[in-house]
Structures are given as structure tokens and as C-alpha cells.
Amino acid sequence: MRSVVVGGGAWGAGFATVLRACDHDVSVATRQTIDDAPYEDADLIAVAVPSRAFRDALTHLRGQAPVLILTKGLDPVSGDRLSTLVRDRPVAVLSGPNMAEEIEDWLPAATVVASEDEALAASLQQAINSPLFRVYVNSDLIGVELCGAAKNVIALACGAVDGLGLGDNAKAALITRGLVEMARLGEACGAEPETFAGLAGLGDLVVTCWHPSGRNRRAGELIAQGMTPDEAVAEIGHVVEGLTTAPVLRDLAHRLKVEMPITEGVCAVLSGTPIHELAASLMVRPPVQE
């Protein structure tokens, strides 16, 4: 398979490693070379750019190769899922607990390929599955995309728990209630409940909230310790997707009238609410049935 990976960051490079391990011919298109990639000859175009750059990246693609979305976020312009922006070719999404540095170090991982085109999903499964990168298929494109977007926002909150030194009990509770938020939003959007208990949901949420080098977790930690969001991004040196996604996700929840208190809290802190006030407000919410 001839593939073009659009995006030269850590995840783009990591997925290129996955493709090469399956003996595929891979070209990587960076911001500087995005117009020079061999799109017409490609059998697959994998897009791994930040969500805020996704819409523009699509305008550079030529040919008719299917698009595999590696980006985990929502379109900040419209609030739509990224797959809805791909209108002229088949599209699939890849998501799961796939920390890029572990992929590049050849550590084992599992992932999910989701598409409304079952034949495309099955062909991609066969093309990229390997003993170190196990690929599952899921037809719930909506759920897989929402999981990938929402888990980064929950990870910001979990990083704040780390930054405040609130302990693992609090962090585990936050992850659990964050998963409830994700599933609640998914239900309102027509997603399948089972998706949120799978690799794209629980699996990716846990690793994103706990991995020491996770950008979103680390950003939340730094913000809780006194940095501004911009200072946290500068310290990390990479895009922190949850900072872009949080207000978009909140606005989507408002439109659907879905309650997402953790996401609301993250947005409040990003807008200047003291983190200690947020932690206290979440704990004194009226107790309800789980």
C-alpha cells in the first residue's frame, strides 16, 4: 500500500512507523511539503494534523485516496466532527490508547478503525494490523470521534488533580465521571454506548489521563501549578489539543442540552476561574444516583 501521512509531528511519525512495519511505501507531508506529496499515487492518506489545521489540510489533498483521520478533536470553526468535513472521498477514523513515543519504541498497542464504509474499515484493518499493533473495527464513527475529542478535555482536569496533589482516589473518580460525561454526549449524538467502554473510550481516556508525558495531562498539571494555558503550551513545546477542544465541546453540549460539569469546569479555569474554586464546586454538587 502506498500511503501519505499528512503531519510531521509525533503521532504522524509514529503512525508512519506502523505503516512501514507492515512493508508499506510511506511518504510524510509536513507543513512545508504538504503540496509536494504524491497524493495521486496514494492508496491511503492519513491525516495527523491538529484539529485547528485539519480543515485547511484537506484543501491540499489531491487524488481520490481514502482519508484516515488520526486527529482527535472537533472542528473549531463549526463544532462538527472532523469526518463530516471530508465530503469527496471515503473516510475512516483511527483512535485508541496509542501514545506516539511508545509506538515508535515498538511497544505493543491496540487501536480501533471506525468507518461507515465497512469494506474500507476491514481493508484498513488488514493493511495495518501487526503483532505489535492490533487493529479492531468499529462501525460507530460518531462514538469513536467523540471519544477522541472528549478524552483530551478530561485529561486536562486529571492533570489539574495531579498539579494540586489531590491523590489517585480523586483522579480515578474524575476519570470515571468523565467517562459518564463522554457517554452522555455520545448518546445525545447517536453513538453506541458500547464504544465508550472500549479502546477508543475507556482505553484512550485512561492512558491520556495517566501517562506522564501526555500533553493534555501535563498541561492541566502546569495550569494547576500557576501557569497560564499559553505558558503551559510553551513549556510542553507541542500542541495541546484539549485546549482547543474544550470550548468547542462545551458549546456542542449546550446545543444538545447535555450536562457536562467537568468540561464546564475546565472551560471556566481556562477563562480565569481559580482552580481551587473549581475543585470545591465539583465536590459540593448535590449527590445523585450513579
Disulfide bonds with the S-S distance in Angstrom:
none
